[in-house]
Structures are given as C-alpha cells and as structure tokens.
Amino acid sequence: MSSRFSKSEQLEFHLPAPPATGEDPLVPARMVNEFVYCPRLAYLMWGQAEWAETGDTVDGRRVHTRVDRANKPLPDPEVLEADDTKIVSRSLTLSSEKLGVIAKIDIAEAEDGVVTPVDYKRGKRPHVAKGAYEPERIQVCLQALLLEEHAYQVEEGAIWYAESRERVRIVLDEELRLAAREAVSRLRLTVAHERIPPPLKDSPKCPRCALVSICLPDEMRSLGGSNLAPRPIAVGADEALPLIVQSQRARITKAGETLKVADEEQGDTTVRLNDISDLALFGNVSITTPALATLMDREIPVAFHSHGGWFRGVAHGVGHRNVEVRTAQYKRSFDAPYCMGFARDLVEAKIVNQRTMIRRNWRGDRERRKGVLDSLNAARRSTKVASSKSILLGVEGDSAATYFRAFAELLAPPGTEESAQDSEGLAPFRFDARNRRPPTDPVNAMLSLGYAMLTRHCTVALATVGLDPYRGFFHAPRYGKPALALDIMEPFRPIIADSVVLSAVNTGEVSPGDFVSAPTGTSLTPTGRRRFVAAFERRLSQETTHPLFGYRLSMRRLVLLQARLLCRHLLGELPSYPHYLPR
C-alpha cells in the first residue's frame, strides 16, 4: 500500500525526548537559546562542534568576565529559607537529567527564600512587548527550571543588558515554561537523528552570524535553485597567514605570545602567534617542544617539507571534533558506485580547468591551440562514460599528456628571443613533458614544489573542517598519503600551482640561475625557492570572483570554502560536490 505523501511531504510529530541518561550529553541552556534563534546554528555548534570567533563573540566573553568568577555557592534550600540576608552567587552551574539540561547561571540572587536567576547579555535592551526576545527568555526560564529542580523557590527571572545598563524582568508563566521544555526536546531529538536543519532563507540574522562562513546559508540556497544572489561572506581579511621557515638550521622557540625564529642566514625574527594561520618547515629546521605544544593548543597546524619541498606530513592538536562528517566520509569512501561518480566529476573538472589555462595563456600557433582544446574536450566527454577506475585513469593520463605537451606554448620568459642557451644549445626553460621523482628540468622542479605546497594547503583545509585528509574517493588509500587532499586539489592544480609556475617564469621572478642541476635531478636554490614560495603565497592571497556565487574572495579562502561545500555534500545537503570552474 503506497503512501499519499512524498518523502518531502511527510508529516512530522514532535514527540518529547526521553530523560537523559548517564551516556547522553546534557544540553547547555545556551544551546537551547541558539536553537530557538536558529535551529541550524545550534546544530552546527552542538552537534558538529563548529565555531568561529568574531568581534561580537569576543565582546560577549568580555561582558561575562566579571560574573564568571565563582564565589560562595548558593546555600541549601532549607538554610536559605531561614536566612533573611541577600545572597549573591556567581557562575552557578546546575544540571538535571530529568530536564536533560545543564546551565551556568551568571548570577543567582537569593532573598527571603526566593532565588532569581540573572543572565548577562552584551547588547542593549530590546524594545519588545515581553522585555526580551524569546531565545533569551527561554534561556532564563531553563535556569529557573533547574533551580526549581534543585528545590529552590523561583518567582521570576531577569536579564541584565550591559550596553544600555538596564535590567529586564522575565515573567515565568506556563506558556514560557512549556516553550522551554519543548525547545529542549526538539533540539535533543534533532541531534539524536543527525538531521541538520535547513538554512534560514534570506534572513537578516545571517550576515552577522559567527558561523555564516561555515553554515553557508545563501550558498546552499543558491545551489538548491534559489534565484536570490548570495550575499558576500562577511568575514575579515586574512590577517593570520602562513609562516614559512626555509633557512637550514633555523630554530623556532616560544617567547611569550610570539614565536622566535633564530636564523643564522636571515637574522632573528619574531612573529606574533595571532598572526600565524599555519607553520611550514622546509628541511633541517628545528622547533622546541614548548613552541610545538603552544601551536597545538591553538590548533595551528605545523607542516613538514623536505629540503626540496616534498610534503612529509602535518602535526596539529586534537583536531576538529565533528565526528558526524567523518562518519559520512568513511561510509561514502566504501561505496564503490559513489566513488566512481565522484572520480568522474573530479577528472572532468580538472580537464575543464586545464582547458581554461590553455585558453588564457596560449602564445603559439592558433591551429595547434584549437587541436589541443578539441583533444581536451574529447577527454572531458570521455570521463562521463568511463565504466571503471582504470579506464578513467587512462583518460586522465592521456589528457595530462596532451596538456603538458602544450605547456611549453604557455611559457614566455623575458628576453626569450635573445636569451642565452646552455652548452647543449637548449633554452633554460625548455619543457617537453612532465617528469618527477626527481624532476629533470627547472619547470618540472617548480611544478613538483607547487603541487607539494598545494597538497599542504588542501590537507590543512580538510582537517580544519573536520574531514580526514587521508581517506579519499579517487586516489587509492596508502600509508602516509593524504588521498582526500589529493582528490580535491586536482581541479586546483592548473588554476593555482601551474599558474604560479607560468607567472614566475613569464615575469622573470625566477631565472635560470635559481636552479641547480645534477645527475640526481634539478632543484631550486635556497634563493630561488624563497622566490617561488613567495609567488605561491601571493597567488593564494589574490582575489577571484566565484563563478557560482558571484562574490569575491581570496584563493586561500576559496580552498577552505570548497572543503566546507564538500562537508555539506557528504552530509547529504547537496546532491553533488560543486567544483570550482573559473571561466
């Protein structure tokens, strides 16, 4: 017997959540406040452990600093009834398994046997009928219910607004009590069912929300077919940037709230910890245990490269606590049909971006350009019908060979016409084909270093959003191989790494003298590597217009945005992963 309702039309019955047991986490009253304000925000914060600091959250913490100093506890109810003096207890934490709630009460005022919970808020008192908005009133009501659960007499609550310095009385009527209990139940059931609420639609709450760059409400609506253009993500500038240490025998130590880099070649340098997004060490660079521990505490990743730039791995703190997204990732990684579909889209996106690089930078014969573009377009179509991963790998290999055979036509170093040739009559930046392990010419040496650095950035971005960089869908899982990072970086290879190589050569930022060739391969000199790394980081800081969302953002933030979109896809909010395909 078929149902009269489709899946999207199924009726929902809100049943109360069962009492919390010792294994169930108690819901913080503050999270219930967030849930009433925006269900998706509460789910991201409590269910997926997401958080982002803003000026408002820092100011809110400052407001609570004065009351977050615990003093004498609230006396037992029997003692309180016999005491007629006014008692003020700060930072009082109460919990109840029956209610399933835990709360830290900023101030509990006791007088004549009656206790009044007072909650501190950073802003001004709103001019609304009931004195405060519903989320704040429900939070105070939950604090009152906890006090009553512990046998205290409560008649009303209060909110103190720090900016306007006003106190608002909160009436604890039955309607508010029922709404508070229902909100707790709905939040617990939502998290238990691992069903993330949809984003708010064109809400004025979103632009100033601390998690707007994580929630992506407008982006999700746009990818879902909305005609409304996404509003630009309201995030600050990239004030924290990577610290890259390349001088051999440099030593990194902690000095207060800074890192000190003792360098015999470049001299000593001091960098504030707040200015560091991640630390990259090349070759024989040492770091002290206190410095490493501080970076881990602050969740600042430390990446290790070989002297030549090969990415060895990354060290970080406890990492992101979002188990839900990693569970979804692991499930998908063992789903062969899904992995095949993901791989097809991935290779197609890479080929599309390779065509874009050819169209933008071609300097040779027009007829040959057309042949290269047609060949890549045929390879792109072939990805859609590839029936196995081995066939898809063959298509990818053929397209890469076509692309790199044409790569020399994109190179035009300054003074090419008159440039000196080496002893064998070859131009210093001659490029015939892609080779590695080791690279045998300067262009391949830069490509290898660029891909290693891009791997590091993708690995850090994936770990930042809670994904496991080592379990992918296209690249085979192997010991020490960040397969998922290698997956998502494929479409970025031409747009970021190859672009940096072309720019470094064509602008003369690197010269033939920046390379050393030996029977074991070709590598950059320390000076050349510094120049190339600087060019790479500048490329990541360049802004671009997102082809799907229409707003501008840096390439560095774009990589992180793509990692977050991958999370939304793996959790079932997006039917497919939207690759970055610039025009």
Disulfide bonds with the S-S distance in Angstrom:
none
